[in-house]
Each structure stands twice: as C-alpha cells, then as structure tokens.
Amino acid sequence: MKPAPFAYHRPESRDEALDLLAEHADGAKVLAGGQSLVAAMNMRLARPARVVDINRIGEDTFAQDGDAFAVSALVRQSDLERSPAVRDAVPLLHEALPFVGHAQTRSRATLCGSLAHADPSAELPVVATALGARMECGSRRGTRTVAADEFFVSSFTTALEPDELLARALFPLRAARTGYAFAEFAERHGDYAIASAAAVLRLREDGAVDELRLVLGGVSDRPFVVDAHACAGRPLGEEAIETLAERAGRDIDPHSDLRGSAAYRRQLASVLSRRVLAAASLDARKEG
Amino acid sequence: MTSCESDERHAVEMTVDGRRIRRYVSPRLLLLDFLRTECGATGVHAGCEHGVCGACTVKVDGRVTRSCLMFAIQADGGAVETVASLGTRDALSPLQEAFRARHALQCGFCTPGILVSAQAFLDSEEHPDERSVREMLSGHLCRCTGYAPIVAAVLDAAAQRER
C-alpha cells in the first residue's frame, strides 16, 4: 500500500501550475485535496509519473461573481459546508456536502477536485449537473468554460485536457420560486452512494412547472439527466411525480455489483427521485 | 516553486507535536510513514492506508487529515499534531479521561485517530448532540467497542466542558 515513485512539483501560483501542466501534459496529475488521488496511488490504481501539488497556489476563494457563485480550485469542501454564503446562494450544494465522504476527508478534499475526478458515484457531479454549473478550465492556451452536461464525459473522465486545470466551478445563484433537493442511499453514512438524486424545480408564477431538472448519480458512467420535459407547463402534482419517478427507474441502465443489483438500483432511482421531487416541490412553493 | 525528481530526496522541516523536525524525504513517502518512522510518532497508526479507517488521523496546520492521504513533502513548513499533543500518560486530557471512564477502547488501535478527530470536533462544535457525534465518528472504523461507549465518552467530555 505504498505509491509508486513519482516526481513532485509544487508551484506557488496558478501560472506556474499551468506552465507545469503544459510542459508535462503526457503524465502529470494535479494533486489538490488528494482524498481520491492518493488513495488510488497507494493502491497503485494510479501511477502518475509526475504530481503537480496545487496546494500552495492560493486560489481558495469562493464568492458571488456576477450571476454565479464561483468556487476556486483549492476551496475545501468543509469550508463550503460551513459557509452561510453557500447556504444562501447555492442551497443544493449546502444540502449535498454533508453526504460527501466524511468530515475527516472533507477537511482537505476540494470541490473542484471531486468534479475533476468524476467518480460516477460521487455527489458533487450530480449537484453540478442538476444546477447547470459551468466549469472554467484554464491552461496556457487560455480559459474556456464548459457546461456541466458536457464536462462529465464518462467514468473518471471529463472534458479537461491534460494541460488544463479546473480553475473555478460556477454555480447559478438561488432563484425565486425554485426548489432544490438532494437525497442518496448508502450502506453507511459517508460511504459512496449506491444511488443518489438531485432535483431543481423552477415554478412559474401560476404554480406550473417552468423548468425541472432531475439528475441521478451512481446509476450510470456519469450523472444521468432524466427527461422531464413532459412536466413543463403543468403543476407538479403527486401523479406527475409518480410518473417521472417511474420513468427515472426505467430510463437508466445501471450496473450490478456487490452493493446492489441493477434491478435494485432501478428501484432506488425511483424511490430517491420521488423523494427529491416532493421535497423540491415543497421548497419551491415555500420560496413563494 | 519546489521540485523533486522521483529518485531524489527533498529537505522538509515541520513541527510534530511542537518538536521541530528536519529530514530529507522522497516524494512518495506518506506523511503517515514519515511520522512513524522518521519522527517516532507511533501514536499515529497505519490501518487501511487508503483513507477509509481513520486510524492515522492527525491535524496538519489545524485541519483534520488522514496522514495516509498526504505526502510528507506536502507538510513542509507546517505543524502536525498527533494524539500525543492531547495529553500525557500522567495528565490525560478531559477527552482521554472520558474515554477511560467510559471504556471507550478495547484494543486501542483506532483510538488515537478517533481522539484527534473528536477533539477537533469538540473544538468546533459548541453544543454537540449524539447525532453529530455519530456523524463525526462515521469517519472512523472500530472493530471492538461497537461505538456506543465512544459516543458516550465524547458526549461526556462535551458535557463536562459546559459545567
């Protein structure tokens, strides 16, 4: 359980980090909180030739920036979890963070690191997809912004190029008449979710659905967006919730493993969908 | 910028439980192994070595950290606190005393990590309840006590503080 040898670089600014990534685009791995990467290195599932440790480049701010809430590369999950600003501006993130690993890992783990790692069971990619977050990818070639829907490509695979750093994640701000909810099922609290679900529901003034996003985690190689178009323009009543929750279980093609069969995951997807839809509906109306 | 090739060693300097330590380390040396073998901090226990069991938990610059998920070279210039910073054999900390009174350990393997976590938890939570203690404890595995006495000990330490 010891990592294979690697060369170590510790840049002291974002520019230095991007220089290193450009120079070693063939085999450099970014080390932020290390809560997934170092575990994988210890088990030799990952054997990067070079590690670029970004822990001293600064980039640890999180605040509203225009119409988004921006979280920089090195912001730790525990700092977000405790922040009243996050609770007010991005309530779905606030709700989901306590499910991400344990307090002892969140204290070092970064939000951007979890997004860039793109574990199919992880909570934060589901949250980012449900909210329609945008990823600011920086490199020596410039900065480009990628929508969450395009950012998560497959298991542990994102749209990030080898020379790019996920510099900031941009979350849309809490909106009026909008409800948010997150739920997951894991064997023990803090374990990887067997399945998770997030819902973002925006209502029109007359109470009908303006926009609904239902996203599932742990049931596909990337966050799975359930087609909820049929719900638009009508109130989200019990029957509509039931229909969509059933659809969620039907539309996915989950895998089986030791923790649950594909049929079990379908069942969980439906149950969790029902819960988050009901909770988001309540939350949206509370917002009035 | 700091760089170190895989076959080189780099000088690191840090304090471990207040003691200044200076050594040369290879990049791949885990903080866990550095603490145990280079600093004699054997209160830091090597369990699963992939961040699950919590036995190796320490504080680095005030943050609770799995020392198996950090490289020693990363802690350069920092301050590490292990279980040894809590109390001594002759003067246990109130939390350690509560663990003893509640029989919150049997084999003791998981205990140092739990003590470091629980102390950090008590330092940040003004009025902890059983639920929050259990949530904190979910980041640690104990195969002997069944957790109930550990929860009771942490709550005792919190209550004692309020008196």
Boltz contact constraints between the chains, C-beta under 6 A:
constraints:
  - contact:
      token1: [A, 1]
      token2: [B, 49]
      max_distance: 6.0
  - contact:
      token1: [A, 3]
      token2: [B, 28]
      max_distance: 6.0
  - contact:
      token1: [A, 5]
      token2: [B, 6]
      max_distance: 6.0
  - contact:
      token1: [A, 5]
      token2: [B, 28]
      max_distance: 6.0
  - contact:
      token1: [A, 6]
      token2: [B, 6]
      max_distance: 6.0
  - contact:
      token1: [A, 6]
      token2: [B, 27]
      max_distance: 6.0
  - contact:
      token1: [A, 7]
      token2: [B, 5]
      max_distance: 6.0
  - contact:
      token1: [A, 7]
      token2: [B, 6]
      max_distance: 6.0
  - contact:
      token1: [A, 8]
      token2: [B, 4]
      max_distance: 6.0
  - contact:
      token1: [A, 8]
      token2: [B, 27]
      max_distance: 6.0
  - contact:
      token1: [A, 8]
      token2: [B, 73]
      max_distance: 6.0
  - contact:
      token1: [A, 9]
      token2: [B, 3]
      max_distance: 6.0
  - contact:
      token1: [A, 10]
      token2: [B, 2]
      max_distance: 6.0
  - contact:
      token1: [A, 11]
      token2: [B, 1]
      max_distance: 6.0
  - contact:
      token1: [A, 12]
      token2: [B, 1]
      max_distance: 6.0
  - contact:
      token1: [A, 16]
      token2: [B, 1]
      max_distance: 6.0
  - contact:
      token1: [A, 34]
      token2: [B, 69]
      max_distance: 6.0
  - contact:
      token1: [A, 35]
      token2: [B, 69]
      max_distance: 6.0
  - contact:
      token1: [A, 38]
      token2: [B, 69]
      max_distance: 6.0
  - contact:
      token1: [A, 39]
      token2: [B, 50]
      max_distance: 6.0
  - contact:
      token1: [A, 39]
      token2: [B, 51]
      max_distance: 6.0
  - contact:
      token1: [A, 42]
      token2: [B, 49]
      max_distance: 6.0
  - contact:
      token1: [A, 42]
      token2: [B, 50]
      max_distance: 6.0
  - contact:
      token1: [A, 43]
      token2: [B, 50]
      max_distance: 6.0
  - contact:
      token1: [A, 102]
      token2: [B, 138]
      max_distance: 6.0
  - contact:
      token1: [A, 102]
      token2: [B, 139]
      max_distance: 6.0
  - contact:
      token1: [A, 103]
      token2: [B, 136]
      max_distance: 6.0
  - contact:
      token1: [A, 103]
      token2: [B, 139]
      max_distance: 6.0
  - contact:
      token1: [A, 104]
      token2: [B, 57]
      max_distance: 6.0
  - contact:
      token1: [A, 104]
      token2: [B, 64]
      max_distance: 6.0
  - contact:
      token1: [A, 104]
      token2: [B, 117]
      max_distance: 6.0
  - contact:
      token1: [A, 104]
      token2: [B, 139]
      max_distance: 6.0
  - contact:
      token1: [A, 107]
      token2: [B, 63]
      max_distance: 6.0
  - contact:
      token1: [A, 107]
      token2: [B, 64]
      max_distance: 6.0
  - contact:
      token1: [A, 108]
      token2: [B, 65]
      max_distance: 6.0
  - contact:
      token1: [A, 189]
      token2: [B, 138]
      max_distance: 6.0
  - contact:
      token1: [A, 190]
      token2: [B, 138]
      max_distance: 6.0
